[in-house]
Amino acid sequence: MQTFEQNLIENIESLREDLSTGTYHHGTYEHFKINDPKPRDIHKASVRDRLVHHALYRQLYPFFDRTFISDSYSCRMGKGTHKAMNRFRTFARKVSKNDTRTCWLLKCDIRKFFASIDHATLLSIVRSRIPDERTVALLERVIVSFHTPGKENTGLPLGNLTSQLLVNIYMNEFDQFAKHTLKAKSYIRYADDFVFLSEDRDWLVSLLPRIREFLHERLKLALHPRKVSIETLASGVDFLGWVHFPDHRVLRTSTKRRMLRNLQGEPSEERVASYRGMLGWGNAGKLKCHLPWKGR
């Protein structure tokens, strides 16, 4: 960033010229790993390319966001995990008739989500939505600038701002299928995690082959074999970091352990405050007792 700013006007003018003449080419990525909490591969673009990502995002986000369903919550303004959890609670109460009937849930997760996005399918969706050919051509340069190692024409980098929008555009195809073809009234998606709620277990069972077929045929995606389940809300449903019950939610065990591990020693006040804020979204009175005094 500092190197780019040393010749800011010249660099901006050069980028503007490349964009206006159609000669812009996306550069390579810097690769590094993080634990968030599981290991993830991050690919960071250059400052020059990230400026293009932000420009595309600013123009395309409002254009596409109005086409998304209301119950898609990842990487959208005014949405997020807290809104998703509150909507989950609303659906659960509605399906269970205020806890007087059994509420069943079909919970699914897509296997290697970002790494499995098919470039040709994504570009086909983009072309069907965006009438401007130059914008599509610029997006194509961003999309094909990366591919999952060992898989040509597949994958989006986790480090790009545009990737957050592009996966929502991609999965909007499934959202529309869920709402209009499957006729799901109680459906929530957050990135690659999604749930269907119903009082009819057999109906949820019947959805699975149709879901698998659509994901495979239309989007070239597959469900994670170990992260598909049909369970009752009364037994506790793990969704978005919390285990949900009819009248309360508790922190996921792995998240709780990680929190306690991170609070050992002398944690910063910012970290303590962050955890206190997180715990405020569930039934975690006992856990709050483990937070250092200075953060209370």
C-alpha positions in Angstrom: 0.0 0.0 0.0 2.8 2.4 0.9 4.6 1.6 -2.3 1.5 2.2 -4.4 0.9 5.6 -2.6 4.4 6.8 -3.3 3.2 7.4 -6.9 -0.5 7.5 -6.3 -1.6 9.8 -9.0 0.5 8.0 -11.7 -0.7 4.6 -10.5 -4.3 5.6 -10.5 -4.0 7.2 -13.9 -2.3 4.1 -15.3 -5.1 1.9 -13.9 -7.8 4.2 -15.3 -6.2 4.1 -18.7 -6.0 0.3 -18.7 -9.7 0.0 -17.6 -10.9 2.5 -20.2 -9.0 0.9 -23.1 -9.9 -2.6 -22.0 -6.2 -3.6 -21.6 -6.4 -4.2 -17.8 -5.0 -7.6 -16.8 -5.3 -9.0 -13.3 -2.1 -9.8 -11.5 -1.0 -12.8 -9.4 -1.9 -13.5 -5.8 0.1 -13.7 -2.5 -0.8 -17.0 -0.7 -0.8 -17.5 3.0 -2.6 -19.6 5.6 -4.7 -18.7 8.6 -6.6 -20.6 11.3 -10.2 -19.2 11.4 -10.6 -21.5 13.4 -9.9 -24.2 10.9 -7.0 -23.9 8.4 -7.9 -21.8 5.4 -5.9 -20.8 2.3 -6.0 -17.0 1.7 -5.0 -15.5 -1.7 -4.3 -11.8 -1.5 -4.3 -9.7 -4.7 -2.1 -6.6 -5.3 -3.2 -3.2 -4.2 -3.9 -2.3 -7.8 -6.2 -5.2 -8.4 -7.9 -4.7 -5.0 -8.9 -1.2 -6.1 -10.6 -2.8 -9.1 -12.4 -5.3 -6.8 -13.7 -2.5 -4.7 -14.9 -0.5 -7.7 -16.7 -3.5 -9.1 -18.2 -4.3 -5.7 -19.5 -0.8 -5.2 -21.2 -0.7 -8.6 -22.6 -4.3 -8.6 -23.6 -4.9 -5.0 -26.8 -2.7 -5.1 -27.6 -4.1 -8.6 -27.5 -7.7 -7.4 -28.6 -7.3 -3.8 -32.2 -6.4 -4.7 -32.4 -9.7 -6.6 -31.5 -11.9 -3.6 -34.0 -13.5 -1.4 -34.6 -11.9 2.0 -33.3 -15.0 3.9 -29.8 -15.0 2.5 -27.7 -13.4 5.2 -24.0 -13.7 4.4 -22.0 -10.6 3.4 -25.0 -8.4 2.9 -25.7 -5.0 4.4 -28.2 -5.1 7.2 -27.9 -8.9 7.4 -25.3 -11.0 9.2 -25.2 -13.9 11.7 -27.3 -12.2 14.4 -30.1 -11.4 12.0 -29.9 -15.0 10.7 -30.1 -16.5 14.2 -33.1 -14.3 15.0 -34.8 -15.3 11.8 -34.1 -19.0 12.6 -35.8 -18.5 16.0 -38.8 -16.9 14.3 -39.1 -19.8 11.8 -38.7 -22.3 14.6 -41.6 -20.8 16.6 -43.8 -20.6 13.6 -43.1 -24.2 12.5 -43.5 -25.6 16.0 -46.7 -23.6 16.6 -45.0 -22.0 19.7 -43.4 -25.2 20.8 -46.6 -27.3 20.7 -45.4 -29.4 17.7 -42.1 -31.1 16.7 -40.0 -28.9 14.6 -37.7 -30.8 12.2 -34.7 -29.4 10.4 -32.7 -30.4 7.4 -29.2 -28.9 7.8 -26.7 -28.9 4.9 -23.2 -27.7 4.1 -21.5 -27.5 0.8 -18.2 -29.4 0.4 -15.2 -27.1 -0.4 -17.5 -24.2 -1.3 -15.2 -21.5 -2.6 -12.8 -24.0 -4.1 -15.6 -25.7 -6.1 -17.2 -22.6 -7.9 -17.3 -23.4 -11.6 -16.1 -20.5 -13.6 -18.1 -21.3 -16.7 -21.3 -21.6 -14.7 -20.6 -18.4 -12.8 -19.9 -16.4 -16.0 -23.1 -17.8 -17.6 -25.1 -16.5 -14.6 -23.3 -13.1 -14.7 -23.9 -12.7 -18.5 -27.6 -13.4 -18.0 -27.9 -10.6 -15.5 -25.5 -7.9 -16.7 -26.3 -6.3 -20.1 -23.0 -4.4 -20.3 -20.4 -6.4 -22.2 -17.4 -4.4 -20.9 -18.4 -5.0 -17.3 -18.8 -8.7 -17.9 -15.4 -8.8 -19.6 -13.8 -7.1 -16.6 -15.5 -9.5 -14.2 -14.3 -12.4 -16.3 -10.7 -11.2 -15.9 -11.1 -11.2 -12.1 -12.8 -14.6 -12.1 -10.3 -16.4 -14.2 -7.3 -14.8 -12.4 -7.5 -17.6 -9.9 -8.2 -21.3 -9.9 -8.1 -24.0 -7.3 -4.7 -25.8 -7.4 -5.2 -28.9 -9.6 -8.6 -27.8 -10.9 -8.6 -25.6 -14.0 -11.5 -23.1 -14.4 -12.7 -23.7 -10.8 -12.6 -21.8 -7.6 -12.6 -18.3 -6.1 -10.0 -16.9 -3.8 -11.1 -16.2 -0.2 -9.2 -13.0 -0.1 -11.1 -11.1 -2.8 -13.9 -8.7 -1.9 -15.6 -9.6 -5.2 -15.6 -13.3 -4.2 -18.1 -12.5 -1.4 -20.5 -11.0 -3.9 -19.9 -13.6 -6.6 -20.7 -16.6 -4.3 -24.0 -14.9 -3.4 -24.8 -14.4 -7.1 -23.9 -18.1 -7.6 -25.9 -19.4 -4.7 -28.9 -17.2 -5.5 -29.6 -19.8 -8.1 -30.1 -22.3 -5.4 -32.0 -19.8 -3.2 -34.5 -19.3 -6.0 -34.8 -23.0 -6.5 -35.5 -23.5 -2.8 -38.2 -20.9 -2.6 -39.9 -21.3 -6.0 -39.4 -25.0 -7.0 -39.1 -26.7 -3.6 -41.7 -24.2 -2.2 -39.8 -23.9 1.1 -41.4 -21.4 3.4 -38.9 -21.7 6.2 -35.4 -21.6 4.6 -32.2 -19.8 5.7 -28.8 -19.6 4.0 -25.6 -18.2 5.4 -22.8 -18.6 2.8 -22.6 -22.4 2.2 -24.6 -23.4 5.3 -28.4 -23.7 4.9 -31.4 -25.1 6.8 -34.9 -26.0 5.9 -37.5 -26.1 8.8 -40.7 -28.1 8.7 -43.1 -30.1 10.9 -43.1 -32.8 8.2 -39.9 -35.0 8.4 -40.9 -37.0 5.3 -41.0 -33.8 3.2 -37.5 -32.9 4.4 -36.2 -36.4 3.5 -37.8 -36.0 0.0 -35.9 -32.7 -0.5 -32.4 -34.3 -0.2 -32.2 -36.0 -3.6 -33.6 -32.9 -5.4 -31.1 -30.7 -3.6 -28.2 -32.9 -4.5 -29.3 -33.1 -8.1 -29.8 -29.3 -8.5 -26.4 -28.5 -6.9 -24.6 -31.1 -9.0 -26.3 -30.4 -12.4 -26.8 -26.6 -12.2 -23.9 -25.4 -10.0 -21.3 -28.3 -10.1 -21.4 -28.4 -6.2 -21.8 -31.3 -3.7 -23.0 -31.5 -0.2 -20.5 -32.3 2.5 -21.2 -36.0 3.3 -20.6 -35.5 7.1 -22.5 -32.2 7.4 -26.0 -33.2 6.3 -28.5 -34.0 9.0 -32.2 -34.2 9.8 -32.9 -33.6 13.4 -35.4 -32.0 15.8 -35.0 -28.6 17.3 -35.6 -30.2 20.8 -32.4 -32.2 20.4 -30.3 -29.1 19.7 -29.3 -27.9 16.3 -25.8 -26.5 15.6 -26.1 -23.5 13.3 -23.9 -20.4 13.0 -21.7 -21.2 16.0 -24.6 -21.8 18.4 -26.6 -24.8 19.4 -30.3 -23.9 19.2 -33.1 -25.3 21.3 -36.8 -24.3 21.4 -36.4 -21.7 24.2 -32.7 -20.9 24.2 -29.3 -21.2 22.5 -25.9 -22.2 23.9 -22.4 -21.7 22.5 -21.0 -24.5 20.4 -18.6 -26.6 22.5 -15.6 -26.0 20.1 -16.2 -22.3 20.2 -16.4 -22.3 24.0 -13.1 -24.2 24.3 -11.4 -21.8 21.9 -12.7 -18.8 23.8 -11.4 -20.1 27.1 -8.1 -21.0 25.5 -7.7 -17.5 24.1 -8.6 -15.9 27.4 -5.7 -17.6 29.2 -2.9 -15.3 30.5 -3.4 -11.6 30.1 -5.9 -11.1 27.2 -6.4 -7.6 25.9 -9.5 -5.6 26.9 -10.6 -5.6 23.2 -10.6 -9.4 23.1 -12.5 -9.6 26.4 -15.1 -7.1 25.1 -15.4 -9.0 21.9 -16.2 -12.2 23.7 -18.7 -10.5 26.0 -20.5 -9.1 23.0 -20.6 -12.6 21.4 -21.9 -14.2 24.6 -24.7 -11.6 24.8 -26.5 -13.3 21.8 -27.2 -16.5 23.7 -27.7 -18.1 27.1 -24.2 -17.9 28.4 -24.4 -16.5 31.9 -22.1 -19.1 33.4 -19.5 -18.6 30.6 -19.4 -14.9 31.4 -18.0 -15.7 34.8 -14.9 -17.0 33.1 -14.2 -13.6 31.5 -11.4 -11.5 33.2 -12.7 -8.9 35.7 -11.2 -6.0 33.7 -13.5 -6.7 30.8 -16.7 -6.6 32.9 
